[in-house]
Amino acid sequence: MKIFCKRTFRTLLLFVFLHSLCIEQVDAQKPLYKLIGEHYTTVKLSEFVNVFSDAKNSVARISKQINGLEAVKMPLTSNLVKGGTLKFTTNSQCYLLIGIFRDSSAVITSSSLSAINFGHDELKKTPIIKNAISITGLPAVDVYAVRYKKGVHDLKWTDNLFMILGAVSSITNFTGQDAGCPDGRLWEPFYIDGFASKKALFEIVGGLDKPVLDEGMDGTEDIYGGFEGGVCVKIEGVYHMFPTERAGEKGKDYVYDRVKTRIGHWTSKDAVNWKRVSTIYQASGTYSVTHDDNPLNDRRGAIWSYMPVFNEKANKWYGYYLAYTVDKEISPNHSFGRIWRTESETPGRTGIGGPYKEGVIIMEPGLDTQLWEGRQGVDSFFPYQIGHNEWLAFYGGAYPYKSIKDYPDKPGKGWFVGLAKSQSMEGPWTRMDTTINPIKTIHPWFIENPIVYKLSEECYITIFDGGPEGWGHHLPNMIGYSLSKDGYNWSEAAYLPIETKVKKWWDIMRTPMCLIDEGNDIFTIVYAAIDLKKRFHPMGKVQVKLNRDVLKDRSL
């Protein structure tokens, strides 16, 4: 009986101890502050989050000290938070963290702090974290702490540019730190699907946490630089992909991977396991002998971006692809791009594998070239039908000239697209004038390799390379998309945050190869990306789900 009582007592003590731990854990999870009223809401801080309501300014970088805090989401108009009052309650003593935006070239001042009335509580007058968060389009942010006791509080401000980043119980480990997040004005604000105030058009529903086509896999034995843009289509349950193979050459530097290229034909039944079938085109890999667009140069020195489109009238596949002169000394080394059109010699949709002839040039540098097309020349081409006998095509250009006097060796920077028009897929294709071209409604200076689909009778979509975070650029580093009702007028881009649902194996996101309808509003995207730790550029796969209600709202 005594043994039983001792065991019972020990068990009871253990139960009480564990119960107390549970209570402590529950208490520890309680929010340190809570908003009163419905005028403002909170949002958990993380990369991509929109920290202001009705604005597209989002988090580009964030320090680990504040990641996960509950920030107050306030309206932003003309880069100012309109004057207001925030009422909140604290369940214990805590520190409210205030983010003050400042010009990165200016000395830290308390001018923005003076526009805020913190009540009777204690403000730390020096920042506890410098450069704590990067918000796209806005200056650098320093964090200040205000100590509040348990109770109900008011915080009031006049028109200002600041953030309420959340609350912490202690700032002991914060004081004097510099998180090193860069000035947010390095980025232009942009919409990220699922994070902006407008509802997401696509939900990321699945994808592999590693490449589907990578170095060492069957078929890659003599490809040293990996893959880049092109198109993937699905025919009778089989995926056909035509990537640009950055073949390069054994014993030569990696820069030659961009020169000696070829167009490969790969097939798969699941867009995961791929088999190389054939080579469609092989570039010469020959550098130019002059810096201008001269017939002495090999104008098929590099071949890129094969785009197959089925011609219903001819009952065969037409292929549109790009051939460059390659310069060894002047950037970009890809220069004076020309678009070729070819046809499959095998009729029907199953004839997509060819064989194909060399084809004919349908667009090239000439008297009708526009300055924005630049030294790179026509760098992509994708046609789409908008009427019974009416076709449009996105065509790209890069490294623009400010004036004709800059030709041929003084290009600027920028990657643009314009529209060309034709009555048939064969052409002739006519550039639309400079009242339309380049199209800057999608993005003011970067869009590459757009491909076009119809999501409904009322809506076209283009998906494209949204630009790198790297190489001196601060671009979204995501696949972008834009919508159009008529094929002429295109909406501002939104970007797909694949890494929120798929383990990020890449450093730089590149070109989407497709948006294939799998049924039930599920679409497959195969994409090229770059892992900077290696020379070989792999391919990945992700699936997204279309929200038809959102599409309908945006199509009205």
C-alpha positions in Angstrom: 0.0 0.0 0.0 2.8 2.4 0.8 4.6 1.6 -2.4 1.4 2.2 -4.3 0.9 5.6 -2.6 4.5 6.7 -3.4 4.1 5.8 -7.0 0.8 7.6 -7.1 2.3 10.6 -5.5 5.2 10.7 -8.0 2.8 10.2 -10.9 0.7 13.1 -9.6 3.8 15.4 -9.2 4.9 14.5 -12.8 1.4 15.3 -14.1 1.4 18.6 -12.3 4.8 19.5 -13.7 3.9 18.6 -17.2 0.6 20.4 -16.9 2.5 23.5 -15.8 4.8 23.3 -18.8 1.8 23.1 -21.1 0.3 26.2 -19.5 3.6 28.0 -19.9 3.8 27.0 -23.5 0.2 28.2 -24.2 0.9 31.4 -22.4 4.1 31.9 -24.4 2.1 31.5 -27.6 -0.4 34.3 -26.7 0.1 37.4 -28.8 1.9 40.2 -26.9 -0.4 42.8 -28.3 -3.9 42.8 -29.9 -5.6 45.5 -32.0 -8.8 47.0 -30.8 -11.4 47.8 -33.5 -11.5 46.8 -37.2 -9.8 49.7 -38.8 -6.4 47.9 -39.1 -5.4 44.3 -39.5 -2.1 42.4 -39.0 0.0 40.3 -41.3 2.9 37.9 -40.4 6.2 39.3 -41.7 8.0 37.1 -44.2 9.6 37.4 -47.6 7.1 38.5 -50.3 4.4 39.8 -47.9 2.7 43.0 -48.7 3.1 45.1 -45.6 0.7 47.9 -46.6 -2.9 47.5 -47.7 -3.9 48.6 -51.2 -0.2 48.8 -52.3 2.2 46.4 -54.1 5.2 47.2 -52.0 6.4 43.9 -50.7 9.2 42.4 -48.6 12.3 41.7 -50.6 14.7 41.0 -47.7 14.0 40.6 -44.0 16.3 40.1 -40.9 15.8 37.0 -38.9 15.1 39.1 -35.8 11.8 40.3 -37.1 10.8 37.5 -39.4 7.5 36.1 -38.3 6.3 39.0 -36.2 2.8 40.3 -36.6 3.0 43.7 -38.3 0.1 46.1 -38.6 -1.1 46.5 -42.2 -1.8 50.2 -42.9 -2.8 51.9 -46.1 -0.1 53.6 -48.2 -0.9 56.4 -50.5 1.8 58.3 -52.5 4.4 56.6 -50.2 2.8 58.0 -47.1 0.8 56.5 -44.3 -2.1 58.9 -43.7 -2.4 60.2 -40.2 -4.4 58.1 -37.8 -4.8 56.4 -34.4 -4.1 52.8 -33.5 -5.7 51.4 -30.3 -4.3 48.2 -28.9 -4.0 46.2 -25.7 -1.0 44.4 -24.2 -1.3 41.4 -21.9 2.1 42.0 -20.3 5.0 44.4 -20.6 6.4 44.4 -24.1 8.2 46.4 -26.8 6.4 47.6 -29.9 8.9 47.7 -32.8 8.6 50.7 -35.1 10.1 50.7 -38.6 11.3 54.1 -39.7 12.1 54.6 -43.4 15.1 56.7 -44.2 17.2 57.8 -47.1 20.2 55.4 -47.2 22.5 58.3 -47.9 21.3 60.4 -45.1 22.3 60.6 -41.4 19.8 58.8 -39.1 17.4 61.3 -37.7 14.3 61.2 -35.5 12.2 63.4 -37.8 9.8 60.6 -38.6 9.6 59.5 -35.0 8.6 63.0 -34.0 5.5 62.7 -36.1 4.3 59.8 -33.9 2.7 60.2 -30.4 3.5 57.0 -28.5 1.6 58.1 -25.4 3.2 58.0 -22.0 5.5 55.1 -22.7 9.2 54.8 -23.2 10.8 55.2 -26.7 14.4 54.0 -27.3 15.8 57.0 -29.2 18.4 55.1 -31.1 17.6 52.2 -33.5 17.9 48.7 -32.1 18.3 47.3 -35.6 19.6 49.1 -38.7 18.7 48.1 -42.2 16.2 45.6 -40.8 13.9 45.0 -43.8 13.8 45.9 -47.5 10.4 47.0 -48.9 10.3 47.3 -52.6 10.3 50.8 -53.9 10.9 52.4 -50.4 14.0 53.5 -48.5 16.0 51.6 -45.9 14.3 50.8 -42.6 15.7 51.2 -39.1 13.8 49.7 -36.1 13.1 51.5 -32.9 11.5 50.0 -29.7 8.8 51.5 -27.5 8.2 49.9 -24.1 4.5 49.5 -23.1 3.2 48.2 -19.8 0.2 45.9 -19.6 -3.0 47.6 -20.5 -4.8 49.6 -23.3 -2.8 52.1 -25.3 -3.2 54.6 -28.1 -0.6 55.4 -30.8 -1.3 58.4 -32.9 0.6 59.9 -35.9 0.4 62.6 -38.6 1.1 61.8 -42.3 4.3 59.7 -42.2 6.3 56.9 -43.7 6.7 54.2 -41.0 5.7 50.7 -40.0 4.5 48.9 -36.9 6.5 45.7 -37.2 5.1 43.8 -34.2 5.9 43.2 -30.5 8.6 41.4 -28.6 9.0 40.7 -24.9 12.7 41.7 -24.7 15.2 43.7 -26.8 18.3 42.4 -25.0 19.5 40.6 -28.1 18.6 43.4 -30.6 20.4 46.5 -29.5 22.9 47.9 -32.0 22.6 45.3 -34.7 22.8 46.0 -38.5 20.9 43.4 -40.4 22.4 44.6 -43.7 19.2 44.6 -45.7 19.6 46.8 -48.8 17.7 49.9 -49.7 14.3 48.8 -51.0 14.5 51.3 -53.9 16.8 48.9 -55.6 13.6 47.1 -56.5 10.6 48.5 -58.3 7.3 47.4 -56.5 5.6 44.5 -58.2 2.6 42.2 -57.7 3.3 38.7 -56.3 0.4 36.3 -56.8 -1.2 35.5 -53.4 0.5 38.3 -51.5 -1.0 41.4 -53.0 -4.4 42.8 -52.0 -6.0 41.4 -55.1 -6.7 37.7 -55.0 -4.3 35.2 -56.6 -5.1 34.0 -60.1 -2.9 30.9 -59.6 -2.2 28.7 -56.6 1.0 26.6 -56.5 -0.3 23.1 -56.0 2.7 20.8 -56.6 6.2 20.5 -57.8 9.5 18.7 -57.3 12.1 20.0 -54.8 14.8 19.3 -57.3 15.3 19.6 -61.1 13.6 17.2 -63.5 16.5 17.5 -66.0 20.0 18.0 -64.7 23.6 17.2 -65.3 24.4 13.5 -65.5 21.0 12.4 -66.6 20.5 10.4 -69.7 20.8 12.6 -72.8 22.9 15.3 -71.2 26.3 13.7 -71.7 27.6 16.3 -74.2 25.7 19.3 -72.9 28.1 21.3 -70.7 26.0 24.4 -69.9 22.5 23.0 -69.4 19.3 24.6 -70.8 17.5 27.8 -71.6 14.3 28.9 -73.3 12.0 27.3 -75.8 8.6 25.7 -75.7 7.0 22.5 -74.4 3.7 21.1 -75.8 1.6 18.0 -75.0 0.3 15.8 -77.7 -1.8 12.6 -77.1 -0.4 12.3 -73.5 3.2 12.9 -74.4 5.2 16.1 -73.6 7.5 17.4 -76.3 10.1 19.9 -75.2 12.4 21.9 -77.4 14.9 23.6 -75.1 17.9 25.6 -76.1 20.8 23.3 -75.2 23.8 25.3 -74.1 26.1 22.6 -75.4 29.5 24.3 -75.3 32.5 22.3 -75.8 34.8 20.2 -73.7 37.9 22.1 -72.6 36.5 25.5 -73.4 35.3 28.2 -70.9 31.7 28.3 -69.8 31.1 31.5 -71.8 31.2 29.4 -74.9 28.1 27.5 -73.7 26.1 30.5 -74.9 27.7 30.4 -78.3 27.8 26.8 -79.4 24.1 26.0 -78.9 21.5 23.7 -80.4 17.8 23.0 -80.3 17.0 19.6 -78.8 13.8 17.5 -78.9 13.0 15.8 -75.7 9.9 13.7 -74.7 8.2 12.6 -71.5 5.0 11.0 -70.3 5.0 12.9 -67.0 7.1 16.0 -67.6 9.5 14.5 -65.0 11.4 11.7 -66.7 12.8 12.9 -70.0 14.3 11.2 -73.0 16.3 13.0 -75.6 15.1 12.2 -79.1 17.0 14.3 -81.6 18.7 17.5 -82.5 16.5 20.0 -84.5 19.2 22.6 -85.2 22.9 23.0 -84.4 24.6 26.4 -84.3 28.0 26.9 -85.8 29.6 28.3 -82.6 31.5 30.8 -84.8 32.4 34.3 -83.5 31.9 37.3 -85.7 34.9 39.0 -87.6 33.4 42.6 -87.4 31.4 44.4 -84.8 28.6 45.5 -87.1 25.8 43.5 -88.8 28.0 42.5 -91.7 27.5 39.6 -94.2 31.0 38.5 -93.5 29.9 37.3 -90.1 28.3 33.9 -89.5 24.7 34.9 -88.8 23.9 31.5 -87.3 26.7 31.6 -84.8 24.2 30.8 -82.0 20.7 29.4 -82.2 18.1 29.9 -79.5 14.4 29.8 -78.5 12.6 27.3 -80.7 8.8 28.0 -80.6 6.6 25.4 -82.3 3.0 26.5 -83.1 0.5 24.3 -85.0 -0.9 25.6 -88.3 -4.5 24.3 -88.5 -4.8 25.3 -92.2 -1.6 23.7 -93.3 -2.0 20.8 -90.9 1.6 21.0 -89.8 3.8 22.5 -87.2 5.5 25.7 -87.9 8.7 26.4 -85.9 10.0 29.9 -85.1 13.5 30.2 -83.9 16.3 32.7 -83.4 19.7 32.9 -84.9 22.5 35.4 -83.7 25.7 36.8 -84.8 28.1 36.3 -81.8 30.5 39.0 -80.8 33.5 38.2 -78.7 34.2 41.7 -77.4 31.0 43.9 -77.3 28.1 43.2 -74.9 25.8 41.6 -75.6 27.7 38.9 -77.3 24.4 37.8 -78.9 23.9 40.5 -81.6 21.6 41.3 -84.6 19.1 38.5 -83.9 17.0 37.2 -86.8 13.8 35.1 -86.7 13.5 32.1 -88.9 10.3 30.2 -89.7 10.4 26.5 -90.7 7.8 23.7 -91.3 7.6 20.1 -90.2 7.9 17.8 -93.2 5.6 15.3 -91.4 1.9 16.4 -91.4 -0.5 16.4 -88.4 0.1 17.1 -84.7 2.1 14.0 -84.2 4.6 15.4 -86.7 6.0 17.8 -84.2 9.4 16.0 -84.1 10.0 16.9 -87.7 12.3 16.7 -89.7 12.5 20.4 -90.3 14.3 22.3 -93.0 16.4 25.4 -92.3 13.5 27.6 -93.2 13.3 31.3 -94.1 13.9 34.6 -92.4 10.7 36.4 -91.4 12.1 39.2 -89.2 15.5 40.8 -89.0 17.3 44.1 -88.5 16.6 46.6 -91.2 15.1 50.0 -92.1 12.0 49.2 -90.0 14.0 48.3 -86.9 13.0 50.3 -83.9 15.7 51.7 -81.5 14.5 49.7 -78.5 15.3 46.4 -80.4 18.9 47.4 -79.8 22.1 45.6 -80.5 20.7 42.2 -79.6 18.1 42.6 -82.4 15.0 40.4 -82.5 15.6 38.1 -79.6 12.3 36.1 -79.4 9.1 35.5 -81.5 5.8 33.9 -80.6 2.7 34.2 -82.8 -0.9 34.0 -81.6 -4.3 34.3 -83.5 -6.7 37.0 -82.5 -9.2 36.8 -85.5 -10.1 34.7 -88.5 -7.3 36.1 -90.6 -5.5 38.2 -88.0 -2.3 37.2 -86.2 -0.2 39.0 -83.6 3.3 38.1 -82.4 5.3 39.2 -79.4 8.9 39.9 -80.5 11.7 40.9 -78.2 14.7 43.2 -78.3 17.4 44.1 -75.9 20.3 46.5 -75.3 18.5 49.5 -76.9 20.1 52.4 -78.7 19.2 55.9 -77.6 19.8 57.1 -81.1 21.0 55.8 -84.5 24.3 57.4 -83.8 25.0 54.8 -81.1 25.0 52.0 -83.6 26.7 49.5 -83.5 28.8 49.5 -80.3 27.1 51.8 -77.8 24.0 50.0 -76.6 22.1 50.7 -73.4 20.3 48.3 -71.0 16.8 47.0 -71.1 14.9 43.9 -72.3 11.6 44.8 -74.1 8.8 43.3 -76.2 6.7 44.7 -79.0 4.0 43.5 -81.3 4.1 42.5 -85.0 1.0 41.8 -87.1 0.2 39.5 -90.0 -2.8 38.0 -91.9 -1.2 34.6 -91.7 1.4 32.5 -89.8 3.6 32.7 -92.9 3.8 36.5 -92.9 4.8 39.0 -94.0 5.0 40.3 -90.5 4.8 44.0 -89.9 6.2 45.7 -86.8 3.5 47.9 -85.1 4.6 51.5 -84.7 6.3 53.1 -81.8 3.0 54.5 -80.4 2.5 50.9 -79.3 6.0 49.4 -79.2 7.7 48.6 -76.9 4.9 47.4 -74.6 5.7 48.8 -71.1 2.4 48.1 -69.4 3.6 44.6 -68.4 6.9 45.8 -67.0 8.7 49.1 -67.7 12.0 47.5 -68.8 12.2 43.7 -68.5 10.2 40.9 -70.1 11.9 38.0 -72.0 10.6 35.1 -74.0 6.8 35.5 -73.7 4.6 32.7 -74.9 0.8 33.2 -75.2 -2.3 31.0 -74.5 -6.0 31.6 -74.3 -7.5 30.9 -70.8 -11.0 31.6 -72.0 -12.8 33.1 -74.9 -12.4 36.5 -73.3 -8.9 36.3 -72.0 -5.3 35.7 -73.3 -2.4 35.1 -71.0 1.3 35.5 -71.6 3.9 33.9 -69.3 7.5 35.0 -69.4 10.9 35.3 -67.8 10.4 38.0 -65.1 14.1 38.9 -64.8 16.9 37.8 -62.4 17.9 38.8 -58.9 21.6 38.9 -59.7 24.1 40.1 -62.3 23.6 43.7 -61.1 19.8 43.5 -61.5 17.1 43.6 -58.8 14.1 42.1 -60.6 11.4 39.7 -59.3 13.4 36.5 -60.0 10.1 34.7 -60.7 8.0 33.6 -63.6 5.7 36.4 -64.6 2.3 36.6 -66.3 0.0 39.2 -67.9 -3.6 39.1 -69.1 -5.3 40.7 -72.1 -8.8 40.8 -73.4 -7.9 41.5 -77.0 -4.2 40.5 -77.5 -3.1 44.1 -77.9 -3.5 45.6 -74.4 -1.7 43.8 -71.6 -2.1 44.2 -67.8 0.7 44.9 -65.4 2.7 41.7 -64.6 2.1 39.5 -61.6 4.7 37.0 -60.5 4.5 33.4 -59.3 6.2 32.7 -55.9 7.0 29.0 -56.7 9.5 28.8 -53.8 6.7 29.2 -51.2 5.5 25.7 -52.0 8.5 24.1 -53.6 12.0 23.8 -52.1 14.1 26.4 -53.9 16.9 24.6 -55.6 17.7 27.5 -57.9 19.3 30.9 -57.4 18.0 32.6 -60.6 14.6 31.8 -62.1 14.6 31.9 -65.9 12.2 31.0 -68.7 8.9 29.2 -68.5 8.5 26.7 -71.4 4.8 26.1 -71.2 1.4 26.5 -69.4 -0.2 23.2 -70.3 -3.8 22.7 -69.4 -4.1 19.3 -67.7 -7.9 19.6 -67.0 -9.7 20.6 -63.8 -8.0 24.0 -64.0 -4.6 22.4 -63.3 -1.7 23.6 -65.5 1.9 22.3 -65.8 4.8 24.7 -66.1 8.3 23.4 -67.1 10.9 26.0 -66.5 14.6 26.7 -66.9 16.6 28.0 -63.9 20.1 28.5 -62.7 22.0 27.1 -59.7 25.0 29.4 -59.4 27.1 26.7 -57.7 27.4 24.9 -61.0 27.9 25.5 -64.7 25.0 23.3 -65.8 21.6 25.1 -65.9 18.8 22.6 -65.0 15.1 22.4 -65.8 12.3 22.2 -63.2 8.5 21.5 -63.1 5.6 22.9 -61.1 1.9 22.7 -61.3 -0.6 25.6 -60.6 -4.3 25.7 -60.2 -6.3 28.5 -61.9 -9.0 30.3 -60.0 -11.8 30.8 -62.5 -13.7 33.3 -60.3 -10.6 35.5 -60.2 -10.1 35.2 -63.9 -13.7 36.2 -64.5 -13.2 39.3 -62.3 -10.1 40.3 -64.1 -11.6 39.7 -67.5 -14.6 42.1 -66.9 
